[in-house]
Amino acid sequence: MAKSDFDWMTVHHRPNPAAFNAQYVAEIRERARLLFNLGYGPAHAATTISAALAWEFDAKVWPRKHPTFTSEVRAHIDEVYTRLTPKG
């Protein structure tokens, strides 16, 4: 079998699913921090971040079950907003 000119298009299984999840959780938290700093509330952040993840993991192109972190978005946002909100 000849080597394809488009090797980068070949889908491979992730060698480390935990690292994949950690990457996306970090991204969710980073986006939440950015939206907090821009003055948006947690409800807006949840809507925006969930919409971005829905686009990334569109059922038409993502044939597998959605990753677990997609259902934990609000918890991560609430944690970031709680940590960043000034106390007192």
Gaussian input, Z-matrix of N, CA and C with variables (Angstrom, degrees):
# hf/3-21g

backbone

0 1
 N
 C     1     B1
 C     2     B2     1     A1
 N     3     B3     2     A2     1     D1
 C     4     B4     3     A3     2     D2
 C     5     B5     4     A4     3     D3
 N     6     B6     5     A5     4     D4
 C     7     B7     6     A6     5     D5
 C     8     B8     7     A7     6     D6
 N     9     B9     8     A8     7     D7
 C    10    B10     9     A9     8     D8
 C    11    B11    10    A10     9     D9
 N    12    B12    11    A11    10    D10
 C    13    B13    12    A12    11    D11
 C    14    B14    13    A13    12    D12
 N    15    B15    14    A14    13    D13
 C    16    B16    15    A15    14    D14
 C    17    B17    16    A16    15    D15
 N    18    B18    17    A17    16    D16
 C    19    B19    18    A18    17    D17
 C    20    B20    19    A19    18    D18
 N    21    B21    20    A20    19    D19
 C    22    B22    21    A21    20    D20
 C    23    B23    22    A22    21    D21
 N    24    B24    23    A23    22    D22
 C    25    B25    24    A24    23    D23
 C    26    B26    25    A25    24    D24
 N    27    B27    26    A26    25    D25
 C    28    B28    27    A27    26    D26
 C    29    B29    28    A28    27    D27
 N    30    B30    29    A29    28    D28
 C    31    B31    30    A30    29    D29
 C    32    B32    31    A31    30    D30
 N    33    B33    32    A32    31    D31
 C    34    B34    33    A33    32    D32
 C    35    B35    34    A34    33    D33
 N    36    B36    35    A35    34    D34
 C    37    B37    36    A36    35    D35
 C    38    B38    37    A37    36    D36
 N    39    B39    38    A38    37    D37
 C    40    B40    39    A39    38    D38
 C    41    B41    40    A40    39    D39
 N    42    B42    41    A41    40    D40
 C    43    B43    42    A42    41    D41
 C    44    B44    43    A43    42    D42
 N    45    B45    44    A44    43    D43
 C    46    B46    45    A45    44    D44
 C    47    B47    46    A46    45    D45
 N    48    B48    47    A47    46    D46
 C    49    B49    48    A48    47    D47
 C    50    B50    49    A49    48    D48
 N    51    B51    50    A50    49    D49
 C    52    B52    51    A51    50    D50
 C    53    B53    52    A52    51    D51
 N    54    B54    53    A53    52    D52
 C    55    B55    54    A54    53    D53
 C    56    B56    55    A55    54    D54
 N    57    B57    56    A56    55    D55
 C    58    B58    57    A57    56    D56
 C    59    B59    58    A58    57    D57
 N    60    B60    59    A59    58    D58
 C    61    B61    60    A60    59    D59
 C    62    B62    61    A61    60    D60
 N    63    B63    62    A62    61    D61
 C    64    B64    63    A63    62    D62
 C    65    B65    64    A64    63    D63
 N    66    B66    65    A65    64    D64
 C    67    B67    66    A66    65    D65
 C    68    B68    67    A67    66    D66
 N    69    B69    68    A68    67    D67
 C    70    B70    69    A69    68    D68
 C    71    B71    70    A70    69    D69
 N    72    B72    71    A71    70    D70
 C    73    B73    72    A72    71    D71
 C    74    B74    73    A73    72    D72
 N    75    B75    74    A74    73    D73
 C    76    B76    75    A75    74    D74
 C    77    B77    76    A76    75    D75
 N    78    B78    77    A77    76    D76
 C    79    B79    78    A78    77    D77
 C    80    B80    79    A79    78    D78
 N    81    B81    80    A80    79    D79
 C    82    B82    81    A81    80    D80
 C    83    B83    82    A82    81    D81
 N    84    B84    83    A83    82    D82
 C    85    B85    84    A84    83    D83
 C    86    B86    85    A85    84    D84
 N    87    B87    86    A86    85    D85
 C    88    B88    87    A87    86    D86
 C    89    B89    88    A88    87    D87
 N    90    B90    89    A89    88    D88
 C    91    B91    90    A90    89    D89
 C    92    B92    91    A91    90    D90
 N    93    B93    92    A92    91    D91
 C    94    B94    93    A93    92    D92
 C    95    B95    94    A94    93    D93
 N    96    B96    95    A95    94    D94
 C    97    B97    96    A96    95    D95
 C    98    B98    97    A97    96    D96
 N    99    B99    98    A98    97    D97
 C   100   B100    99    A99    98    D98
 C   101   B101   100   A100    99    D99
 N   102   B102   101   A101   100   D100
 C   103   B103   102   A102   101   D101
 C   104   B104   103   A103   102   D102
 N   105   B105   104   A104   103   D103
 C   106   B106   105   A105   104   D104
 C   107   B107   106   A106   105   D105
 N   108   B108   107   A107   106   D106
 C   109   B109   108   A108   107   D107
 C   110   B110   109   A109   108   D108
 N   111   B111   110   A110   109   D109
 C   112   B112   111   A111   110   D110
 C   113   B113   112   A112   111   D111
 N   114   B114   113   A113   112   D112
 C   115   B115   114   A114   113   D113
 C   116   B116   115   A115   114   D114
 N   117   B117   116   A116   115   D115
 C   118   B118   117   A117   116   D116
 C   119   B119   118   A118   117   D117
 N   120   B120   119   A119   118   D118
 C   121   B121   120   A120   119   D119
 C   122   B122   121   A121   120   D120
 N   123   B123   122   A122   121   D121
 C   124   B124   123   A123   122   D122
 C   125   B125   124   A124   123   D123
 N   126   B126   125   A125   124   D124
 C   127   B127   126   A126   125   D125
 C   128   B128   127   A127   126   D126
 N   129   B129   128   A128   127   D127
 C   130   B130   129   A129   128   D128
 C   131   B131   130   A130   129   D129
 N   132   B132   131   A131   130   D130
 C   133   B133   132   A132   131   D131
 C   134   B134   133   A133   132   D132
 N   135   B135   134   A134   133   D133
 C   136   B136   135   A135   134   D134
 C   137   B137   136   A136   135   D135
 N   138   B138   137   A137   136   D136
 C   139   B139   138   A138   137   D137
 C   140   B140   139   A139   138   D138
 N   141   B141   140   A140   139   D139
 C   142   B142   141   A141   140   D140
 C   143   B143   142   A142   141   D141
 N   144   B144   143   A143   142   D142
 C   145   B145   144   A144   143   D143
 C   146   B146   145   A145   144   D144
 N   147   B147   146   A146   145   D145
 C   148   B148   147   A147   146   D146
 C   149   B149   148   A148   147   D147
 N   150   B150   149   A149   148   D148
 C   151   B151   150   A150   149   D149
 C   152   B152   151   A151   150   D150
 N   153   B153   152   A152   151   D151
 C   154   B154   153   A153   152   D152
 C   155   B155   154   A154   153   D153
 N   156   B156   155   A155   154   D154
 C   157   B157   156   A156   155   D155
 C   158   B158   157   A157   156   D156
 N   159   B159   158   A158   157   D157
 C   160   B160   159   A159   158   D158
 C   161   B161   160   A160   159   D159
 N   162   B162   161   A161   160   D160
 C   163   B163   162   A162   161   D161
 C   164   B164   163   A163   162   D162
 N   165   B165   164   A164   163   D163
 C   166   B166   165   A165   164   D164
 C   167   B167   166   A166   165   D165
 N   168   B168   167   A167   166   D166
 C   169   B169   168   A168   167   D167
 C   170   B170   169   A169   168   D168
 N   171   B171   170   A170   169   D169
 C   172   B172   171   A171   170   D170
 C   173   B173   172   A172   171   D171
 N   174   B174   173   A173   172   D172
 C   175   B175   174   A174   173   D173
 C   176   B176   175   A175   174   D174
 N   177   B177   176   A176   175   D175
 C   178   B178   177   A177   176   D176
 C   179   B179   178   A178   177   D177
 N   180   B180   179   A179   178   D178
 C   181   B181   180   A180   179   D179
 C   182   B182   181   A181   180   D180
 N   183   B183   182   A182   181   D181
 C   184   B184   183   A183   182   D182
 C   185   B185   184   A184   183   D183
 N   186   B186   185   A185   184   D184
 C   187   B187   186   A186   185   D185
 C   188   B188   187   A187   186   D186
 N   189   B189   188   A188   187   D187
 C   190   B190   189   A189   188   D188
 C   191   B191   190   A190   189   D189
 N   192   B192   191   A191   190   D190
 C   193   B193   192   A192   191   D191
 C   194   B194   193   A193   192   D192
 N   195   B195   194   A194   193   D193
 C   196   B196   195   A195   194   D194
 C   197   B197   196   A196   195   D195
 N   198   B198   197   A197   196   D196
 C   199   B199   198   A198   197   D197
 C   200   B200   199   A199   198   D198
 N   201   B201   200   A200   199   D199
 C   202   B202   201   A201   200   D200
 C   203   B203   202   A202   201   D201
 N   204   B204   203   A203   202   D202
 C   205   B205   204   A204   203   D203
 C   206   B206   205   A205   204   D204
 N   207   B207   206   A206   205   D205
 C   208   B208   207   A207   206   D206
 C   209   B209   208   A208   207   D207
 N   210   B210   209   A209   208   D208
 C   211   B211   210   A210   209   D209
 C   212   B212   211   A211   210   D210
 N   213   B213   212   A212   211   D211
 C   214   B214   213   A213   212   D212
 C   215   B215   214   A214   213   D213
 N   216   B216   215   A215   214   D214
 C   217   B217   216   A216   215   D215
 C   218   B218   217   A217   216   D216
 N   219   B219   218   A218   217   D217
 C   220   B220   219   A219   218   D218
 C   221   B221   220   A220   219   D219
 N   222   B222   221   A221   220   D220
 C   223   B223   222   A222   221   D221
 C   224   B224   223   A223   222   D222
 N   225   B225   224   A224   223   D223
 C   226   B226   225   A225   224   D224
 C   227   B227   226   A226   225   D225
 N   228   B228   227   A227   226   D226
 C   229   B229   228   A228   227   D227
 C   230   B230   229   A229   228   D228
 N   231   B231   230   A230   229   D229
 C   232   B232   231   A231   230   D230
 C   233   B233   232   A232   231   D231
 N   234   B234   233   A233   232   D232
 C   235   B235   234   A234   233   D233
 C   236   B236   235   A235   234   D234
 N   237   B237   236   A236   235   D235
 C   238   B238   237   A237   236   D236
 C   239   B239   238   A238   237   D237
 N   240   B240   239   A239   238   D238
 C   241   B241   240   A240   239   D239
 C   242   B242   241   A241   240   D240
 N   243   B243   242   A242   241   D241
 C   244   B244   243   A243   242   D242
 C   245   B245   244   A244   243   D243
 N   246   B246   245   A245   244   D244
 C   247   B247   246   A246   245   D245
 C   248   B248   247   A247   246   D246
 N   249   B249   248   A248   247   D247
 C   250   B250   249   A249   248   D248
 C   251   B251   250   A250   249   D249
 N   252   B252   251   A251   250   D250
 C   253   B253   252   A252   251   D251
 C   254   B254   253   A253   252   D252
 N   255   B255   254   A254   253   D253
 C   256   B256   255   A255   254   D254
 C   257   B257   256   A256   255   D255
 N   258   B258   257   A257   256   D256
 C   259   B259   258   A258   257   D257
 C   260   B260   259   A259   258   D258
 N   261   B261   260   A260   259   D259
 C   262   B262   261   A261   260   D260
 C   263   B263   262   A262   261   D261

   B1=1.4483
   B2=1.5292
   B3=1.2994
   B4=1.4601
   B5=1.5176
   B6=1.2881
   B7=1.4588
   B8=1.5298
   B9=1.3113
   B10=1.4575
   B11=1.5244
   B12=1.3119
   B13=1.4581
   B14=1.5260
   B15=1.3337
   B16=1.4579
   B17=1.5260
   B18=1.3193
   B19=1.4636
   B20=1.5252
   B21=1.3031
   B22=1.4552
   B23=1.5187
   B24=1.3333
   B25=1.4631
   B26=1.5292
   B27=1.3066
   B28=1.4515
   B29=1.5243
   B30=1.3180
   B31=1.4600
   B32=1.5254
   B33=1.3040
   B34=1.4608
   B35=1.5218
   B36=1.3169
   B37=1.4590
   B38=1.5140
   B39=1.3199
   B40=1.4565
   B41=1.5286
   B42=1.3195
   B43=1.4528
   B44=1.5274
   B45=1.3335
   B46=1.4550
   B47=1.5312
   B48=1.3337
   B49=1.4676
   B50=1.5288
   B51=1.3311
   B52=1.4678
   B53=1.5284
   B54=1.3201
   B55=1.4670
   B56=1.5277
   B57=1.3275
   B58=1.4652
   B59=1.5274
   B60=1.3348
   B61=1.4614
   B62=1.5207
   B63=1.3229
   B64=1.4701
   B65=1.5230
   B66=1.3180
   B67=1.4669
   B68=1.5237
   B69=1.3250
   B70=1.4565
   B71=1.5273
   B72=1.3270
   B73=1.4682
   B74=1.5239
   B75=1.3200
   B76=1.4669
   B77=1.5251
   B78=1.3191
   B79=1.4647
   B80=1.5286
   B81=1.3228
   B82=1.4685
   B83=1.5243
   B84=1.3173
   B85=1.4692
   B86=1.5328
   B87=1.3139
   B88=1.4685
   B89=1.5343
   B90=1.3250
   B91=1.4664
   B92=1.5193
   B93=1.3413
   B94=1.4667
   B95=1.5261
   B96=1.3316
   B97=1.4676
   B98=1.5241
   B99=1.3186
   B100=1.4640
   B101=1.5312
   B102=1.3250
   B103=1.4659
   B104=1.5255
   B105=1.3292
   B106=1.4635
   B107=1.5228
   B108=1.3367
   B109=1.4662
   B110=1.5265
   B111=1.3173
   B112=1.4570
   B113=1.5252
   B114=1.3333
   B115=1.4551
   B116=1.5201
   B117=1.3181
   B118=1.4663
   B119=1.5224
   B120=1.3084
   B121=1.4547
   B122=1.5243
   B123=1.3248
   B124=1.4616
   B125=1.5315
   B126=1.3264
   B127=1.4716
   B128=1.5307
   B129=1.3362
   B130=1.4681
   B131=1.5346
   B132=1.3187
   B133=1.4704
   B134=1.5222
   B135=1.3321
   B136=1.4678
   B137=1.5246
   B138=1.3267
   B139=1.4674
   B140=1.5285
   B141=1.3209
   B142=1.4653
   B143=1.5297
   B144=1.3201
   B145=1.4636
   B146=1.5251
   B147=1.3239
   B148=1.4715
   B149=1.5240
   B150=1.3288
   B151=1.4686
   B152=1.5230
   B153=1.3237
   B154=1.4666
   B155=1.5254
   B156=1.3324
   B157=1.4671
   B158=1.5301
   B159=1.3265
   B160=1.4676
   B161=1.5236
   B162=1.3213
   B163=1.4605
   B164=1.5294
   B165=1.3337
   B166=1.4654
   B167=1.5123
   B168=1.3266
   B169=1.4567
   B170=1.5195
   B171=1.3175
   B172=1.4620
   B173=1.5310
   B174=1.3187
   B175=1.4633
   B176=1.5309
   B177=1.3223
   B178=1.4714
   B179=1.5269
   B180=1.3323
   B181=1.4672
   B182=1.5268
   B183=1.3237
   B184=1.4592
   B185=1.5253
   B186=1.3292
   B187=1.4581
   B188=1.5306
   B189=1.3205
   B190=1.4571
   B191=1.5236
   B192=1.3276
   B193=1.4564
   B194=1.5304
   B195=1.3198
   B196=1.4603
   B197=1.5235
   B198=1.3243
   B199=1.4606
   B200=1.5322
   B201=1.3287
   B202=1.4655
   B203=1.5193
   B204=1.3183
   B205=1.4636
   B206=1.5246
   B207=1.3197
   B208=1.4676
   B209=1.5267
   B210=1.3313
   B211=1.4671
   B212=1.5279
   B213=1.3217
   B214=1.4685
   B215=1.5261
   B216=1.3141
   B217=1.4676
   B218=1.5249
   B219=1.3175
   B220=1.4656
   B221=1.5290
   B222=1.3158
   B223=1.4738
   B224=1.5250
   B225=1.3135
   B226=1.4674
   B227=1.5245
   B228=1.3145
   B229=1.4664
   B230=1.5266
   B231=1.3223
   B232=1.4648
   B233=1.5294
   B234=1.3047
   B235=1.4652
   B236=1.5363
   B237=1.3269
   B238=1.4738
   B239=1.5211
   B240=1.3316
   B241=1.4569
   B242=1.5349
   B243=1.3250
   B244=1.4674
   B245=1.5168
   B246=1.3195
   B247=1.4673
   B248=1.5325
   B249=1.3278
   B250=1.4722
   B251=1.5269
   B252=1.3246
   B253=1.4672
   B254=1.5228
   B255=1.3381
   B256=1.4724
   B257=1.5374
   B258=1.2965
   B259=1.4755
   B260=1.5087
   B261=1.3108
   B262=1.4578
   B263=1.4396
   A1=108.36
   A2=116.05
   A3=121.54
   A4=110.37
   A5=114.45
   A6=120.32
   A7=108.74
   A8=115.62
   A9=120.79
   A10=110.63
   A11=115.69
   A12=120.12
   A13=111.00
   A14=116.17
   A15=120.99
   A16=110.75
   A17=117.63
   A18=121.61
   A19=112.29
   A20=116.78
   A21=120.97
   A22=112.05
   A23=117.77
   A24=121.07
   A25=112.37
   A26=117.53
   A27=121.11
   A28=109.27
   A29=116.29
   A30=121.16
   A31=108.64
   A32=115.01
   A33=121.06
   A34=108.76
   A35=115.74
   A36=119.17
   A37=108.99
   A38=114.76
   A39=119.25
   A40=109.45
   A41=117.55
   A42=118.91
   A43=112.64
   A44=117.21
   A45=120.41
   A46=110.32
   A47=117.18
   A48=119.86
   A49=113.01
   A50=117.95
   A51=120.41
   A52=110.58
   A53=117.25
   A54=121.09
   A55=110.14
   A56=117.41
   A57=122.13
   A58=109.97
   A59=116.45
   A60=120.46
   A61=111.33
   A62=117.17
   A63=120.99
   A64=111.01
   A65=116.68
   A66=120.93
   A67=110.34
   A68=117.32
   A69=120.19
   A70=112.30
   A71=117.58
   A72=119.71
   A73=109.31
   A74=117.39
   A75=121.11
   A76=110.51
   A77=117.10
   A78=120.52
   A79=111.42
   A80=117.22
   A81=121.09
   A82=109.57
   A83=116.59
   A84=120.94
   A85=111.24
   A86=115.94
   A87=119.90
   A88=110.98
   A89=116.16
   A90=119.81
   A91=110.69
   A92=116.73
   A93=120.47
   A94=110.30
   A95=116.69
   A96=119.88
   A97=110.92
   A98=116.68
   A99=120.80
   A100=110.70
   A101=116.92
   A102=120.39
   A103=111.20
   A104=117.83
   A105=120.79
   A106=109.93
   A107=115.84
   A108=120.22
   A109=112.12
   A110=117.74
   A111=121.23
   A112=112.48
   A113=116.25
   A114=120.39
   A115=115.79
   A116=117.82
   A117=120.42
   A118=109.96
   A119=116.02
   A120=121.86
   A121=111.85
   A122=116.18
   A123=120.23
   A124=114.14
   A125=117.25
   A126=119.58
   A127=110.35
   A128=116.17
   A129=120.23
   A130=110.12
   A131=116.14
   A132=120.07
   A133=110.70
   A134=116.76
   A135=120.45
   A136=111.01
   A137=116.57
   A138=120.66
   A139=110.75
   A140=116.10
   A141=121.18
   A142=111.65
   A143=116.36
   A144=120.38
   A145=110.94
   A146=117.17
   A147=120.08
   A148=111.15
   A149=117.38
   A150=120.56
   A151=110.97
   A152=117.02
   A153=120.31
   A154=110.92
   A155=116.54
   A156=119.56
   A157=111.32
   A158=117.02
   A159=120.05
   A160=110.52
   A161=116.14
   A162=120.07
   A163=110.27
   A164=117.23
   A165=120.50
   A166=112.52
   A167=116.93
   A168=121.19
   A169=110.86
   A170=116.04
   A171=122.76
   A172=109.76
   A173=116.05
   A174=121.37
   A175=112.67
   A176=116.86
   A177=119.61
   A178=111.90
   A179=116.32
   A180=119.34
   A181=112.27
   A182=118.20
   A183=122.74
   A184=106.60
   A185=117.71
   A186=120.84
   A187=114.22
   A188=116.94
   A189=120.12
   A190=111.14
   A191=114.74
   A192=120.77
   A193=108.89
   A194=116.91
   A195=120.06
   A196=110.20
   A197=117.19
   A198=120.35
   A199=111.51
   A200=116.25
   A201=120.81
   A202=112.84
   A203=117.66
   A204=118.90
   A205=112.45
   A206=118.77
   A207=119.97
   A208=111.37
   A209=117.63
   A210=119.97
   A211=112.03
   A212=117.41
   A213=121.75
   A214=112.40
   A215=117.38
   A216=121.71
   A217=111.45
   A218=117.23
   A219=119.87
   A220=111.32
   A221=118.07
   A222=120.81
   A223=110.86
   A224=117.20
   A225=120.69
   A226=110.82
   A227=116.85
   A228=121.19
   A229=110.15
   A230=116.46
   A231=119.92
   A232=111.19
   A233=116.59
   A234=120.21
   A235=110.77
   A236=117.00
   A237=121.06
   A238=110.15
   A239=117.72
   A240=121.28
   A241=111.29
   A242=117.60
   A243=120.63
   A244=110.79
   A245=115.35
   A246=120.00
   A247=111.59
   A248=117.17
   A249=120.73
   A250=114.51
   A251=117.28
   A252=119.91
   A253=109.42
   A254=116.35
   A255=119.48
   A256=110.56
   A257=115.04
   A258=120.14
   A259=109.30
   A260=115.29
   A261=119.16
   A262=114.82
   D1=128.88
   D2=-178.00
   D3=-76.03
   D4=147.89
   D5=177.34
   D6=-69.45
   D7=133.28
   D8=-178.75
   D9=-76.12
   D10=147.49
   D11=173.57
   D12=-72.64
   D13=-12.44
   D14=-175.96
   D15=-118.85
   D16=49.78
   D17=179.92
   D18=-57.57
   D19=-33.99
   D20=-177.93
   D21=-65.33
   D22=-15.47
   D23=179.31
   D24=-87.50
   D25=-8.90
   D26=-179.19
   D27=-75.63
   D28=127.93
   D29=-179.75
   D30=-82.96
   D31=129.37
   D32=177.40
   D33=-118.32
   D34=151.73
   D35=175.60
   D36=-70.07
   D37=143.78
   D38=178.44
   D39=-69.97
   D40=131.00
   D41=179.65
   D42=-73.37
   D43=-21.79
   D44=-176.01
   D45=-140.29
   D46=91.01
   D47=-178.72
   D48=-62.24
   D49=-30.67
   D50=179.26
   D51=-64.62
   D52=-38.81
   D53=178.23
   D54=-67.47
   D55=-37.23
   D56=176.75
   D57=-60.58
   D58=-48.35
   D59=179.34
   D60=-64.04
   D61=-43.35
   D62=-179.70
   D63=-61.34
   D64=-37.91
   D65=178.83
   D66=-61.44
   D67=-45.05
   D68=-178.22
   D69=-73.07
   D70=-35.52
   D71=176.35
   D72=-63.04
   D73=-42.57
   D74=177.14
   D75=-61.37
   D76=-39.39
   D77=179.24
   D78=-67.56
   D79=-40.40
   D80=177.66
   D81=-60.65
   D82=-45.04
   D83=-179.91
   D84=-66.03
   D85=-38.41
   D86=179.02
   D87=-65.59
   D88=-43.03
   D89=177.77
   D90=-64.54
   D91=-39.07
   D92=178.55
   D93=-63.09
   D94=-42.48
   D95=178.60
   D96=-63.16
   D97=-41.60
   D98=178.67
   D99=-61.67
   D100=-46.93
   D101=-179.42
   D102=-66.27
   D103=-35.03
   D104=174.79
   D105=-61.89
   D106=-47.34
   D107=-179.22
   D108=-64.87
   D109=-25.97
   D110=177.36
   D111=-84.21
   D112=-3.18
   D113=175.25
   D114=93.28
   D115=10.59
   D116=179.04
   D117=-85.73
   D118=149.01
   D119=178.56
   D120=-80.38
   D121=170.04
   D122=-178.51
   D123=-63.95
   D124=-31.97
   D125=179.01
   D126=-65.59
   D127=-43.33
   D128=178.13
   D129=-65.10
   D130=-41.01
   D131=178.96
   D132=-61.74
   D133=-43.46
   D134=179.89
   D135=-62.39
   D136=-42.87
   D137=179.55
   D138=-64.00
   D139=-46.78
   D140=-177.40
   D141=-64.63
   D142=-48.45
   D143=-177.34
   D144=-68.50
   D145=-41.14
   D146=178.36
   D147=-63.29
   D148=-38.56
   D149=178.02
   D150=-65.06
   D151=-39.63
   D152=178.41
   D153=-64.81
   D154=-41.75
   D155=178.68
   D156=-68.76
   D157=-36.83
   D158=177.39
   D159=-62.42
   D160=-37.50
   D161=177.55
   D162=-68.59
   D163=-43.55
   D164=-179.13
   D165=-64.92
   D166=-36.77
   D167=-177.71
   D168=-110.91
   D169=45.58
   D170=179.12
   D171=-56.99
   D172=131.63
   D173=-177.23
   D174=-60.71
   D175=-24.14
   D176=-179.80
   D177=-70.31
   D178=-29.09
   D179=-178.08
   D180=-116.06
   D181=-12.39
   D182=179.39
   D183=-110.08
   D184=91.34
   D185=-171.27
   D186=-73.16
   D187=-16.55
   D188=-177.36
   D189=-88.60
   D190=172.67
   D191=175.67
   D192=-63.14
   D193=143.54
   D194=179.92
   D195=-61.55
   D196=144.30
   D197=178.40
   D198=-60.73
   D199=154.43
   D200=-175.65
   D201=-62.39
   D202=-31.53
   D203=-176.17
   D204=-65.37
   D205=-19.05
   D206=179.33
   D207=-67.80
   D208=-24.43
   D209=178.07
   D210=-91.53
   D211=-5.10
   D212=-177.73
   D213=-106.90
   D214=12.18
   D215=-175.05
   D216=-58.26
   D217=-50.03
   D218=-175.88
   D219=-61.98
   D220=-38.24
   D221=179.27
   D222=-63.03
   D223=-41.48
   D224=178.68
   D225=-66.93
   D226=-40.60
   D227=179.14
   D228=-64.11
   D229=-46.65
   D230=-179.95
   D231=-60.18
   D232=-39.39
   D233=179.05
   D234=-64.49
   D235=-44.20
   D236=179.35
   D237=-64.22
   D238=-47.05
   D239=-178.94
   D240=-63.81
   D241=-38.82
   D242=177.77
   D243=-63.76
   D244=-43.39
   D245=-178.93
   D246=-65.82
   D247=-36.91
   D248=-174.87
   D249=-87.57
   D250=-18.29
   D251=-178.75
   D252=-72.80
   D253=127.16
   D254=179.77
   D255=-62.69
   D256=139.09
   D257=178.98
   D258=-97.12
   D259=142.07
   D260=174.06
   D261=107.70

